[in-house]
Protein backbone atom coordinates (compact mmCIF):
# COMPACT_ATOMS: atom_id res chain seq x y z
CA UNK A 1 0.00 0.00 0.00
CA UNK A 2 1.46 3.41 -0.93
CA UNK A 3 2.65 5.43 2.04
CA UNK A 4 0.27 8.31 1.27
CA UNK A 5 -2.74 6.02 1.22
CA UNK A 6 -1.59 4.29 4.39
CA UNK A 7 -1.13 7.66 6.09
CA UNK A 8 -4.63 8.73 5.09
CA UNK A 9 -6.11 5.52 6.46
CA UNK A 10 -4.25 5.92 9.76
CA UNK A 11 -5.30 9.56 10.02
CA UNK A 12 -8.94 8.64 9.36
CA UNK A 13 -8.90 6.01 12.09
CA UNK A 14 -7.23 8.35 14.58
CA UNK A 15 -9.70 11.14 13.84
CA UNK A 16 -12.65 8.77 14.20
CA UNK A 17 -11.47 7.59 17.60
CA UNK A 18 -10.10 10.80 19.10
CA UNK A 19 -11.75 13.14 21.56
CA UNK A 20 -14.16 10.69 23.20
CA UNK A 21 -14.33 10.26 27.01
CA UNK A 22 -12.30 7.53 28.69
CA UNK A 23 -15.48 5.96 30.09
CA UNK A 24 -16.75 5.47 26.56
CA UNK A 25 -13.70 3.40 25.66
CA UNK A 26 -14.18 1.18 28.71
CA UNK A 27 -17.77 0.68 27.61
CA UNK A 28 -16.55 -0.01 24.05
CA UNK A 29 -14.05 -2.56 25.37
CA UNK A 30 -16.68 -4.32 27.46
CA UNK A 31 -18.98 -4.50 24.43
CA UNK A 32 -16.22 -6.01 22.29
CA UNK A 33 -15.39 -8.60 24.98
CA UNK A 34 -19.05 -9.52 25.31
CA UNK A 35 -19.62 -9.92 21.57
CA UNK A 36 -16.40 -11.88 21.10
CA UNK A 37 -17.99 -14.51 23.33
CA UNK A 38 -21.53 -14.25 21.95
CA UNK A 39 -21.71 -17.81 20.67
CA UNK A 40 -25.10 -19.03 21.87
CA UNK A 41 -27.47 -16.67 20.04
CA UNK A 42 -25.79 -17.38 16.70
CA UNK A 43 -25.77 -21.16 17.07
CA UNK A 44 -28.89 -21.76 19.18
CA UNK A 45 -31.09 -23.02 16.32
CA UNK A 46 -28.33 -25.28 15.03
CA UNK A 47 -27.74 -26.60 18.56
CA UNK A 48 -31.42 -27.44 19.07
CA UNK A 49 -31.85 -29.20 15.73
CA UNK A 50 -28.54 -31.05 15.27
CA UNK A 51 -27.27 -31.61 18.81
CA UNK A 52 -30.58 -32.07 20.64
CA UNK A 53 -32.62 -33.48 17.77
CA UNK A 54 -35.57 -31.09 18.04
CA UNK A 55 -37.62 -30.04 15.02
CA UNK A 56 -37.09 -26.88 13.03
CA UNK A 57 -40.51 -25.62 14.15
CA UNK A 58 -39.51 -26.02 17.80
CA UNK A 59 -36.25 -24.16 17.14
CA UNK A 60 -38.32 -21.38 15.57
CA UNK A 61 -40.57 -21.29 18.64
CA UNK A 62 -37.55 -20.96 20.94
CA UNK A 63 -36.18 -18.15 18.76
CA UNK A 64 -39.55 -16.37 19.00
CA UNK A 65 -39.58 -16.75 22.79
CA UNK A 66 -36.07 -15.34 22.90
CA UNK A 67 -37.37 -12.34 20.94
CA UNK A 68 -40.40 -12.03 23.22
CA UNK A 69 -38.11 -11.88 26.24
CA UNK A 70 -36.14 -9.16 24.48
CA UNK A 71 -39.31 -7.15 23.92
CA UNK A 72 -40.26 -7.22 27.62
CA UNK A 73 -36.69 -6.34 28.57
CA UNK A 74 -36.70 -3.22 26.38
CA UNK A 75 -39.34 -1.57 28.54
CA UNK A 76 -38.35 -2.95 31.93
CA UNK A 77 -34.67 -2.14 31.53
CA UNK A 78 -35.47 1.31 30.20
CA UNK A 79 -37.47 2.14 33.31
CA UNK A 80 -34.83 0.67 35.64
CA UNK A 81 -32.05 2.63 33.91
CA UNK A 82 -33.83 5.85 34.84
CA UNK A 83 -34.97 4.78 38.30
CA UNK A 84 -32.04 2.89 39.85
CA UNK A 85 -29.31 3.92 37.42
CA UNK A 86 -27.54 2.83 34.28
CA UNK A 87 -24.68 0.91 35.88
CA UNK A 88 -26.68 -1.34 38.25
CA UNK A 89 -29.16 -2.13 35.49
CA UNK A 90 -26.39 -3.01 33.04
CA UNK A 91 -24.38 -5.09 35.52
CA UNK A 92 -27.47 -6.98 36.71
CA UNK A 93 -28.53 -7.69 33.13
CA UNK A 94 -25.08 -9.01 32.22
CA UNK A 95 -24.85 -11.24 35.28
CA UNK A 96 -28.35 -12.55 34.57
CA UNK A 97 -27.38 -13.25 30.96
CA UNK A 98 -24.29 -15.14 32.10
CA UNK A 99 -26.26 -17.21 34.62
CA UNK A 100 -29.09 -18.24 32.31
CA UNK A 101 -26.75 -18.84 29.36
CA UNK A 102 -24.79 -21.33 31.46
CA UNK A 103 -28.02 -22.90 32.74
CA UNK A 104 -29.29 -23.27 29.16
CA UNK A 105 -26.29 -25.45 28.33
CA UNK A 106 -27.37 -27.98 30.98
CA UNK A 107 -31.15 -27.72 30.50
CA UNK A 108 -33.14 -30.62 29.07
CA UNK A 109 -36.78 -30.86 28.00
CA UNK A 110 -38.70 -28.69 25.58
CA UNK A 111 -40.59 -26.63 28.15
CA UNK A 112 -37.53 -26.01 30.31
CA UNK A 113 -35.38 -24.98 27.33
CA UNK A 114 -38.10 -22.62 26.11
CA UNK A 115 -38.41 -20.96 29.54
CA UNK A 116 -34.66 -20.51 29.96
CA UNK A 117 -34.34 -19.19 26.39
CA UNK A 118 -36.97 -16.57 27.23
CA UNK A 119 -34.94 -15.54 30.31
CA UNK A 120 -31.72 -15.38 28.29
CA UNK A 121 -33.45 -13.15 25.74
CA UNK A 122 -34.82 -10.96 28.52
CA UNK A 123 -31.47 -10.43 30.27
CA UNK A 124 -29.49 -10.14 27.03
CA UNK A 125 -31.62 -7.31 25.65
CA UNK A 126 -31.86 -5.57 29.02
CA UNK A 127 -28.31 -4.33 28.43
CA UNK A 128 -29.24 -2.24 25.39
CA UNK A 129 -31.22 0.69 26.87
CA UNK A 130 -28.64 1.15 29.65
CA UNK A 131 -25.69 1.02 27.24
CA UNK A 132 -27.26 3.54 24.88
CA UNK A 133 -28.19 5.82 27.77
CA UNK A 134 -24.61 5.76 29.09
CA UNK A 135 -23.26 6.77 25.69
CA UNK A 136 -25.79 9.62 25.47
CA UNK A 137 -24.90 10.70 29.03
CA UNK A 138 -21.12 10.88 28.66
CA UNK A 139 -20.56 11.81 25.00
CA UNK A 140 -21.10 15.41 23.80
CA UNK A 141 -24.01 15.84 21.42
CA UNK A 142 -21.78 16.66 18.44
CA UNK A 143 -19.86 13.38 18.90
CA UNK A 144 -22.73 10.98 19.59
CA UNK A 145 -23.22 9.71 16.04
CA UNK A 146 -19.52 8.88 15.91
CA UNK A 147 -19.66 7.19 19.31
CA UNK A 148 -22.68 5.07 18.38
CA UNK A 149 -20.97 4.14 15.11
CA UNK A 150 -17.85 2.99 16.97
CA UNK A 151 -19.94 0.97 19.41
CA UNK A 152 -21.79 -0.62 16.48
CA UNK A 153 -18.39 -1.34 14.93
CA UNK A 154 -17.29 -3.18 18.07
CA UNK A 155 -20.47 -5.26 18.04
CA UNK A 156 -19.87 -6.39 14.47
CA UNK A 157 -16.18 -7.11 15.00
CA UNK A 158 -17.10 -9.24 18.00
CA UNK A 159 -19.92 -11.08 16.25
CA UNK A 160 -17.82 -11.75 13.16
CA UNK A 161 -14.91 -13.24 15.09
CA UNK A 162 -17.15 -15.16 17.50
CA UNK A 163 -19.13 -16.72 14.65
CA UNK A 164 -15.93 -17.90 13.02
CA UNK A 165 -14.55 -19.28 16.27
CA UNK A 166 -17.81 -20.86 17.40
CA UNK A 167 -17.82 -23.36 14.57
CA UNK A 168 -14.44 -24.66 15.66
CA UNK A 169 -15.28 -24.65 19.37
CA UNK A 170 -18.54 -26.53 18.76
CA UNK A 171 -16.55 -29.52 17.50
CA UNK A 172 -15.45 -30.01 21.10
CA UNK A 173 -19.03 -29.88 22.36
CA UNK A 174 -21.74 -27.25 22.47
CA UNK A 175 -21.53 -26.99 26.26
CA UNK A 176 -18.18 -25.28 25.81
CA UNK A 177 -19.91 -22.57 23.76
CA UNK A 178 -22.44 -21.92 26.51
CA UNK A 179 -19.82 -21.73 29.25
CA UNK A 180 -17.43 -19.48 27.29
CA UNK A 181 -20.33 -17.18 26.39
CA UNK A 182 -21.26 -16.93 30.07
CA UNK A 183 -17.65 -16.27 31.06
CA UNK A 184 -17.20 -13.44 28.56
CA UNK A 185 -20.39 -11.82 29.82
CA UNK A 186 -19.16 -11.98 33.43
CA UNK A 187 -15.89 -10.32 32.36
CA UNK A 188 -17.94 -7.61 30.65
CA UNK A 189 -19.95 -7.03 33.85
CA UNK A 190 -16.74 -6.72 35.89
CA UNK A 191 -15.31 -4.13 33.49
CA UNK A 192 -18.51 -2.06 33.74
CA UNK A 193 -18.65 -2.32 37.53
CA UNK A 194 -14.99 -1.38 38.04
CA UNK A 195 -14.42 1.23 35.33
CA UNK A 196 -17.70 3.02 34.55
CA UNK A 197 -19.31 5.25 37.19
CA UNK A 198 -23.03 5.89 37.36
CA UNK A 199 -23.91 8.44 34.67
CA UNK A 200 -27.62 9.07 35.30
CA UNK A 201 -28.20 12.86 35.38
CA UNK A 202 -29.67 14.10 38.63
CA UNK A 203 -29.24 17.87 38.37
CA UNK A 204 -32.01 19.67 40.28
CA UNK A 205 -34.34 22.29 38.88
CA UNK A 206 -34.07 25.51 40.88
CA UNK A 207 -37.25 27.56 41.33
CA UNK A 208 -37.98 30.54 43.57
CA UNK A 209 -39.16 27.98 46.13
CA UNK A 210 -35.80 26.22 46.14
CA UNK A 211 -34.25 23.25 44.31
CA UNK A 212 -36.57 20.50 43.13
CA UNK A 213 -35.96 17.14 41.51
CA UNK A 214 -36.47 16.98 37.74
CA UNK A 215 -40.05 16.09 36.82
CA UNK A 216 -40.66 12.37 36.48
CA UNK A 217 -41.34 11.08 32.98
CA UNK A 218 -43.23 7.80 32.77
CA UNK A 219 -43.55 5.26 30.00
CA UNK A 220 -47.00 6.57 29.14
CA UNK A 221 -45.46 9.96 28.38
CA UNK A 222 -42.93 8.35 26.05
CA UNK A 223 -45.68 6.60 24.09
CA UNK A 224 -47.58 9.92 23.85
CA UNK A 225 -44.53 11.67 22.36
CA UNK A 226 -45.79 11.76 18.77
CA UNK A 227 -42.54 12.85 17.14
CA UNK A 228 -40.53 10.16 18.86
CA UNK A 229 -43.07 7.38 18.27
CA UNK A 230 -43.19 8.26 14.56
CA UNK A 231 -39.43 7.60 14.46
CA UNK A 232 -39.92 4.32 16.35
CA UNK A 233 -42.65 3.12 13.95
CA UNK A 234 -40.51 3.91 10.90
CA UNK A 235 -37.62 2.05 12.49
CA UNK A 236 -39.92 -0.94 13.09
CA UNK A 237 -40.67 -1.08 9.35
CA UNK A 238 -36.96 -1.21 8.52
CA UNK A 239 -36.24 -3.65 11.34
CA UNK A 240 -38.86 -6.06 9.95
CA UNK A 241 -37.00 -5.96 6.63
CA UNK A 242 -33.55 -6.32 8.22
CA UNK A 243 -34.64 -9.40 10.18
CA UNK A 244 -35.07 -11.30 6.93
CA UNK A 245 -31.29 -11.36 6.50
CA UNK A 246 -30.78 -14.05 9.13
CA UNK A 247 -33.97 -16.05 8.52
CA UNK A 248 -35.95 -15.88 5.29
CA UNK A 249 -32.87 -15.13 3.17
CA UNK A 250 -31.26 -18.42 4.22
CA UNK A 251 -34.41 -20.38 3.31
CA UNK A 252 -34.72 -18.68 -0.08
CA UNK A 253 -31.06 -19.23 -0.90
CA UNK A 254 -31.36 -22.89 0.04
CA UNK A 255 -34.37 -23.30 -2.25
CA UNK A 256 -32.36 -21.73 -5.06
CA UNK A 257 -29.61 -24.31 -4.73
CA UNK A 258 -27.12 -22.17 -2.81
CA UNK A 259 -24.99 -24.37 -0.55
CA UNK A 260 -24.46 -23.81 3.18
CA UNK A 261 -20.85 -22.84 2.49
CA UNK A 262 -21.89 -20.28 -0.11
CA UNK A 263 -24.55 -18.91 2.25
CA UNK A 264 -21.94 -18.49 4.99
CA UNK A 265 -19.65 -16.56 2.66
CA UNK A 266 -22.46 -14.38 1.31
CA UNK A 267 -23.92 -13.46 4.70
CA UNK A 268 -20.41 -13.00 6.11
CA UNK A 269 -19.99 -10.15 3.65
CA UNK A 270 -22.37 -8.14 5.83
CA UNK A 271 -20.06 -8.16 8.84
CA UNK A 272 -16.95 -7.69 6.72
CA UNK A 273 -18.30 -4.58 5.02
CA UNK A 274 -19.37 -3.08 8.34
CA UNK A 275 -15.93 -3.61 9.84
CA UNK A 276 -14.18 -2.13 6.79
CA UNK A 277 -16.55 0.73 5.91
CA UNK A 278 -18.12 1.88 9.21
CA UNK A 279 -15.35 4.31 10.20
CA UNK A 280 -14.73 5.96 6.78
CA UNK A 281 -18.47 6.25 6.08
CA UNK A 282 -19.09 7.71 9.54
CA UNK A 283 -16.49 10.42 8.79
CA UNK A 284 -18.21 11.07 5.46
CA UNK A 285 -21.59 11.34 7.21
CA UNK A 286 -20.37 14.07 9.56
CA UNK A 287 -22.27 17.30 8.86
CA UNK A 288 -24.57 15.68 6.28
CA UNK A 289 -28.30 16.27 6.33
CA UNK A 290 -29.81 13.69 8.69
CA UNK A 291 -33.07 13.38 6.77
CA UNK A 292 -31.17 12.60 3.59
CA UNK A 293 -29.06 9.96 5.38
CA UNK A 294 -32.13 8.22 6.81
CA UNK A 295 -33.98 8.32 3.48
CA UNK A 296 -30.96 6.84 1.70
CA UNK A 297 -30.55 4.15 4.37
CA UNK A 298 -34.20 3.13 4.09
CA UNK A 299 -34.00 2.84 0.31
CA UNK A 300 -30.74 0.89 0.43
CA UNK A 301 -32.16 -1.54 3.00
CA UNK A 302 -35.57 -1.97 1.37
CA UNK A 303 -34.40 -2.23 -2.21
CA UNK A 304 -31.30 -4.19 -1.28
CA UNK A 305 -33.56 -6.94 -0.01
CA UNK A 306 -35.98 -6.30 -2.85
CA UNK A 307 -33.29 -7.09 -5.41
CA UNK A 308 -33.06 -10.59 -3.94
CA UNK A 309 -36.08 -11.48 -6.08
CA UNK A 310 -33.79 -11.23 -9.14
CA UNK A 311 -30.93 -13.31 -7.74
CA UNK A 312 -32.08 -16.67 -9.10
CA UNK A 313 -29.37 -19.23 -8.32
CA UNK A 314 -26.43 -16.80 -8.49
CA UNK A 315 -24.42 -16.58 -5.28
CA UNK A 316 -22.69 -13.52 -6.72
CA UNK A 317 -25.97 -11.67 -7.17
CA UNK A 318 -27.00 -12.59 -3.62
CA UNK A 319 -23.67 -11.14 -2.44
CA UNK A 320 -24.44 -7.94 -4.38
CA UNK A 321 -27.82 -7.58 -2.65
CA UNK A 322 -26.18 -8.11 0.76
CA UNK A 323 -23.68 -5.35 -0.07
CA UNK A 324 -26.52 -2.96 -0.94
CA UNK A 325 -28.54 -3.45 2.23
CA UNK A 326 -25.39 -3.45 4.35
CA UNK A 327 -24.61 0.07 3.12
CA UNK A 328 -28.07 1.07 4.29
CA UNK A 329 -27.41 -0.55 7.66
CA UNK A 330 -24.12 1.36 8.05
CA UNK A 331 -25.84 4.67 7.27
CA UNK A 332 -28.87 3.98 9.45
CA UNK A 333 -27.55 2.60 12.73
CA UNK A 334 -25.44 5.51 14.09
CA UNK A 335 -27.69 8.17 12.55
CA UNK A 336 -30.79 6.71 14.18
CA UNK A 337 -29.11 6.21 17.56
CA UNK A 338 -27.92 9.81 17.55
CA UNK A 339 -31.43 10.99 16.72
CA UNK A 340 -32.99 8.93 19.51
CA UNK A 341 -30.45 10.35 21.98
CA UNK A 342 -31.37 13.91 20.95
CA UNK A 343 -35.10 13.28 21.24
CA UNK A 344 -34.67 11.79 24.74
CA UNK A 345 -34.74 14.15 27.74
CA UNK A 346 -31.81 13.33 30.01
CA UNK A 347 -33.98 12.24 32.94
CA UNK A 348 -35.82 9.70 30.74
CA UNK A 349 -33.11 8.44 28.41
CA UNK A 350 -33.46 4.89 29.66
CA UNK A 351 -37.19 4.81 28.92
CA UNK A 352 -36.76 6.37 25.48
CA UNK A 353 -33.94 4.01 24.58
CA UNK A 354 -36.05 1.11 25.86
CA UNK A 355 -39.01 2.00 23.65
CA UNK A 356 -36.69 2.42 20.67
CA UNK A 357 -35.13 -0.99 21.42
CA UNK A 358 -38.65 -2.41 21.58
CA UNK A 359 -39.02 -1.80 17.83
CA UNK A 360 -36.07 -4.11 17.18
CA UNK A 361 -37.33 -6.71 19.65
CA UNK A 362 -40.79 -6.77 18.08
CA UNK A 363 -39.18 -7.13 14.66
CA UNK A 364 -37.10 -10.09 15.86
CA UNK A 365 -40.31 -11.66 17.20
CA UNK A 366 -42.59 -10.92 14.24
CA UNK A 367 -40.21 -10.63 11.29
CA UNK A 368 -39.04 -14.25 10.89
CA UNK A 369 -42.57 -15.65 11.19
CA UNK A 370 -44.07 -13.10 8.79
CA UNK A 371 -41.28 -13.56 6.27
CA UNK A 372 -41.55 -17.33 6.38
CA UNK A 373 -45.32 -17.30 5.85
CA UNK A 374 -45.07 -14.79 2.99
CA UNK A 375 -42.31 -16.75 1.27
CA UNK A 376 -44.20 -20.03 1.65
CA UNK A 377 -47.62 -18.82 0.52
CA UNK A 378 -46.90 -15.96 -1.90
CA UNK A 379 -43.49 -16.81 -3.27
CA UNK A 380 -40.07 -15.19 -3.47
CA UNK A 381 -41.10 -12.30 -5.72
CA UNK A 382 -43.86 -11.10 -3.41
CA UNK A 383 -41.72 -11.59 -0.30
CA UNK A 384 -38.80 -9.49 -1.48
CA UNK A 385 -41.10 -7.02 -3.24
CA UNK A 386 -42.76 -6.41 0.14
CA UNK A 387 -39.34 -5.54 1.59
CA UNK A 388 -38.83 -2.95 -1.15
CA UNK A 389 -42.26 -1.47 -0.41
CA UNK A 390 -41.58 -1.24 3.34
CA UNK A 391 -38.23 0.45 2.69
CA UNK A 392 -39.88 2.96 0.34
CA UNK A 393 -42.66 3.70 2.86
CA UNK A 394 -40.06 4.27 5.58
CA UNK A 395 -38.11 6.61 3.29
CA UNK A 396 -41.30 8.57 2.57
CA UNK A 397 -41.98 8.78 6.29
CA UNK A 398 -38.55 10.25 6.93
CA UNK A 399 -39.14 12.84 4.21
CA UNK A 400 -42.43 13.89 5.82
CA UNK A 401 -40.91 14.08 9.28
CA UNK A 402 -38.02 16.14 7.97
CA UNK A 403 -40.36 18.68 6.37
CA UNK A 404 -42.66 19.24 9.32
CA UNK A 405 -42.18 22.41 11.41
CA UNK A 406 -40.17 21.48 14.50
CA UNK A 407 -39.39 18.24 12.70
CA UNK A 408 -38.34 15.18 14.65
CA UNK A 409 -35.37 14.80 12.34
CA UNK A 410 -34.13 18.28 13.11
CA UNK A 411 -32.16 19.07 16.24
CA UNK A 412 -34.22 18.22 19.29
CA UNK A 413 -35.82 21.09 21.18
CA UNK A 414 -36.19 19.05 24.36
CA UNK A 415 -34.76 20.93 27.34
CA UNK A 416 -32.07 18.88 29.07
CA UNK A 417 -30.93 18.79 32.65
CA UNK A 418 -27.19 18.55 32.16
CA UNK A 419 -25.11 15.41 31.88
CA UNK A 420 -22.48 13.68 33.89
CA UNK A 421 -18.96 13.58 32.53
CA UNK A 422 -17.76 15.61 29.59
CA UNK A 423 -20.93 15.82 27.55
CA UNK A 424 -23.53 18.50 27.08
CA UNK A 425 -27.16 18.28 26.20
CA UNK A 426 -28.42 18.38 22.63
CA UNK A 427 -29.41 21.99 23.21
CA UNK A 428 -25.77 22.78 23.86
CA UNK A 429 -26.69 24.97 26.82
CA UNK A 430 -26.38 22.75 29.86
CA UNK A 431 -22.95 22.07 31.28
CA UNK A 432 -22.15 19.08 33.48
CA UNK A 433 -23.26 19.55 37.03
CA UNK A 434 -25.19 22.74 36.34
CA UNK A 435 -28.75 23.49 37.39
CA UNK A 436 -31.56 25.12 35.51
CA UNK A 437 -33.29 28.19 36.89
CA UNK A 438 -37.03 28.23 36.32
CA UNK A 439 -39.24 31.03 37.71
CA UNK A 440 -41.95 29.90 40.09
CA UNK A 441 -44.99 28.75 38.18
CA UNK A 442 -43.14 28.50 34.88
CA UNK A 443 -44.09 25.56 32.73
CA UNK A 444 -41.79 22.58 32.59
CA UNK A 445 -41.44 20.65 29.33
CA UNK A 446 -44.73 18.99 28.53
CA UNK A 447 -43.89 15.53 29.83
CA UNK A 448 -46.49 13.72 31.89
CA UNK A 449 -45.46 12.00 35.08
CA UNK A 450 -47.65 8.99 34.58
CA UNK A 451 -46.79 5.38 33.92
CA UNK A 452 -43.40 3.66 34.01
N, C-alpha and C positions, 0 to 999 in steps of 0.2 A: 504494500500500500504506500503510495507517495507520502512523503513527510507532511506536505501541506494538507492533504486530506486527513491524515492521521491527527494532525494538530487540530483541525476543525472538529473532528469527532470528539477528541478529548475535551476541547473547550465547550462543546455543546453539553457534554455530560456534566462537567463541572458547573456550568451555569444552571443546569436543571436541578442540581442537588444543593446549590449554595443558598445560604441565607435562611434556612429553616431551623426552627428551635431544636435544641438537643433532645427534648422529650419526644419530638416527632420521630427522630431517628431510632430511639429505643422502641417506640411503638412499631415502626417499620421493621425493625429487626425481629421483634416478637411475632409479627405477622408472617414474615418469611420463614421463621423457624416452624411456626404452626403449619403452614401450607406445605413445607418440605416433608412433613410427616402426615399429610392428609391422605392416607391410603384408603380408608374404609369407604368413604362416600363414592369414590371413583369405581371401586371394585365390588360394591355391595351386591348389585344384581348378579354379577358373575359368580360371586361366592354362594349366593342362595341357590342358583340353578345348577352349577357344576359341582360344587363341594358338598352342598347339603341335599341336592336332588329335588328341590322344590320346583314347581311349575313357573313358567314365565309370567302367568297371570298373578301368581302369589308375589313374585318379585316386584311386579308393577304395583300391587297393593301396598307392599312395604315401602316402596319409593313414594307413593302418595301419602302414606302416613308420616313419613319423614318430612315431606313438604307441609303437611298439616301442622305438625309440631313447630315447624319454622314460622308458619303464619301466626300461631298463638304467641310465639316468642317475640315477634316483631313488636307487638303492642305491649306485652308485659315488660319486656326489657326496656322499651322506650320510657315507660312510666317510672320504672325503678331507677333508670339513669338520672332522671330529674329529681326523684325523691330522696334516694339514699346516696347517690353519687355515681359517677362514671366508673371509677376504679373498682369499688366493691362489686358492682354489677358485672363488670368484665371479668374480674378474677373468679367470681362465683360461677359464671357461665362456663369459663374454661375448665375449671375443676369438675363441674358437672359433666361437661363433654368428655373429659378424660375418664371419669368413673364409668359412665354408661357405655362408652366405646369399648372399654376393657370388658365390661359385663357382657356386652353383645357377643364378644368372641367366645364366651363360654355358654351362652344361652341356647337352649334346645326347645323345640316345640313351636308351632306356627303362631299361636297366640302370644307366647312369651316374647318371641323375636319381634313381632309386630309392635308390642307395647314398648320394648326397649328401643326399637328404631324410632318410634315417636319421641321418646325422651331424648335420644341423641339429636334428632332434628331440632327439638325445642332448645336444648342447651347450646347447640352449635350456632344457631341463628341468633341467639340472645346476645352474642358478642358484637353483632353488626351495629345496632343503634349506638351502643356505648363507644365503640371505636370511632364511628363517624363523628359523634359529638365531641370526643376528645380532640380530633383533628380540627374541627371548627372552633373549639375553645382556644387552642394554643397557637394556631397559625393565622397570621394577619390575612384580612379579607383578600388583598391583592395577590396572595400566594396560595390560596386554597385550592384552586383548580390544579395547580402544579403539584401540591401535596397529595391531593386525591389521586392524581395520575400516577405518582410514584408509589403510593400504597397499592393501587391496582396493578402496577408493574410487579411489585413484590408478590402479590397473590398469584399472578400468572407464572412467574419464574418458579415459585414453589410448587404449584400444581403440575407444571410441565416436568420438572425433575422428579417429583414424587410418583407421577404416573409411569415414568420410565423405570424407576427403581422398583415400584410395587410389583411389576410383572416378574422380576427376578426374585424378589423376596418371597412371593407367593409360592414359588417352587419348593420352599422349605416349610410351607404350611401357612394357611391363612391366619392362624392365631398370632403368628409373629407380626402380621400387618396390624391387627387390632392393638396389640400391646405397644408397638412402636408409635402408632398414631396417638395412643393415650399418653405415652411418655413425652412426645413432642409438645402436646398440649399443656402438660404440667410445666414443662420448661418455659413455655410461653407465659403461663400464669405467674410464674416466679419472676420473670423479667418485668412484667407489668407491675407486680406488687412492690418490687425493690426499686425500680427506676422511674416510674411515672407517678407523680403526685396527683391528688384529686384536683380536677380542673373545673368542676361545676361552678359557674358564676354565682356569687351570693351577695353582690353589691346592693346595699339598701337604697331605697328611694327616700330622699329627704323632702319632707313637706314642712309647712310652717308649724305643724304639730309635732315635728321631730321625725327621726328616721323610721321608716317602715320597710318591711320585707317586700320584695317584688310581688306583684299580684300573681296568684296561682293561675296556671293555664292547664285546663283539663283536656282529656282526649276528645270530649265532645266539642270543645272549641277548635281543636285541630280539624275535625271532620267538617266543621262549619266554615272553615277558611276556604272560600271558593277558589281563589287564585291558586292556592297550594294544591287543593284536591284536583283541580284541572290538570296540573302538572303530573300528579300521581296517576290519574286515569290514563293520560297519554303514555306514561311510562309503562303502565300495565299492558297496553296494546303492543308495545315493542317487546316487552318481556315475554309475552305469549309467543311472539315470533321467534325470539332468541332461544327459547326452550326447545324448539324443534331441532336445534343443532346437535343435541346429545341424545335424542330419542327417535323422532320420526325420520330424521335424515338417515340414521343407521339402517332402519327398516327399508327405506326406499332404495338405498344403495345396495343392500343385500338382494332385493328383488330384481335389481338391474344387473346382477351378476358381478358386482364389485366384491372382491375378497375381503376377509377380515384384516389382512395385512395392508391392503390398499386403503381401507377405511381408516385404519390407524394413522397412516401417513397423511391422508387428506385432512382428517380432523386435527392432527397435530400441527398442521400449518397455522391454525388459529392461534395457538399459544406462541408459536415461533414468531409470527408477525407482530404480535403484541409486545413480546420481549424486544424485538429489533426496532419497531417503529414508535412505541409509546413515547419515549423521550423526545425524539426529533419532532414528532407531530405535535406534542404538547407545547414545545417552543414555538412552532408555527402558529398554533392556536392562540397564543398570547395576544391580547388586544383585538382579536377578531370579534365580529358581531355574534353574540350568543344565539340569537334566533336563527341566524344562517347556519351556524354549526349544528344546532339541534335538527333543523330541517334536513340538512345534508345527511346527518347520521341516520335519521328515520328512513330516508330514501335508500341509502346504502344497505341498511339492515333489511328492509322490506323487499326491495327488488333483488338484493343479493340472494335471499332465499327464494324469491320468485323465479329467478333464472334457473333454479334447480330443475324445474319442469322441462327444460331443454337439454339436460345433461345426457339423457339416454343411458348408455353403458360406458361413457367416457370418464375415467377417473380424473383425467386432466381437466375436463370441464367442471366436474364437481370441485376440484381444487380451486378453479377460478372463482366459482360462486362463494366458496369459503373465504377467499381473499377479499371479495367485495363486501360481504357482511362483517368481516373482521375490521375493515376500515371504519365502518359505521360504528362498531362497538368501541373502537379506540377514540373516536370523536365524541361519542355519547357519554361514556362513563364518567370521566372527570368533569365534563361540562355540567352534567346533570347533578352530580354531587355538590359542585360549587353552588349551583342554583338553589338546591335544597337547603344548604347551609345559610345562604343569604335570606331565604324566606322564613327561616326558623328564628324566633326570638330566643335570646340566650338562655332564659330561664325555662324554656320548653324544647330545647334542642333534642333531647332524648326522645320525647314524644313525637316530634316531627320526623326525626330520622326513623323511628319505629314504624310510623304510618307509611313512609316512603318504602322502607324495607318490606312492608306487607305486600306491596304490589309485586315484588319479585317472588315472595313466598306463595302468593296466590297463583302466579304464573307457573311456578314449579309444581303446584298441586293440580292445576287445571290444564296446563298446556300439553303435557304428554298424552293425557287421555283424549283431549279434543283433537289433537293432531292425529292420533292413531285411528280414531273413529272416522275422521274426514278422509284419511288416506285409504282406509278399508272400504268405505261405502261410496265415496265420490271419485276416488282415483288421484293419481299424482298431480295431474294438471290443475284440478280444482284446489287441492291442498296447498300447493306452492303459489297458485294464483291468489288464494286467500291471504297468504303472507304478504304479497305485494300490495294488496288492497289495504291491509292493516297498517303497513308502513306508510302508505300514501295518506291515509286518514290521519295518522299521527303527525306527519309533516304538515298537513293542512291545519291541524290543531295548533301546532307551534306557531305557524304564521298568524293565525287569529289572535293568539295570546300576545304575540309580539307587537301587534298593531293596536291593541286596546290601550286606552289612557291608563296610566299607572300600571302598565303591563307586568304580568308575573315574570316575564323574561327580562325585564329591565332590572336595574339595581333595586334591591328591596328597600321599601320605605319603613320597614319595621324598626321601631326604636329599640336599641339594645340596652343592656345593663352593664356593659364592660366585661372583659374577659380576663381570665387568669393567664399569666405567662406573658408572652411578647405580643400577642395579637391585639387587634382592635376589632370593633364591630363593623358590620357591613356599611354602616352609616359613616364610618371613619371619624366619629366624634368622641367616642368613649374610650378613654385610656384605661389600662389595667388598674384595678383597685380604686377607680374613681366612683363617685356617686352622682346621681342625677338630682337636680333640684326642680321640684314641681310645686307651684303655688297651691295653697290649700284649695281644695275643690276643683282643681284642674283635672281634665279627663285623662285617664291612662289610656294606652292603646286598647282598642276594642277587642279584648280577649276575655271570654267568659271564664269563670272559675269553676265551671261544672265539669263533672266526669273525671275519669282518670285519676 
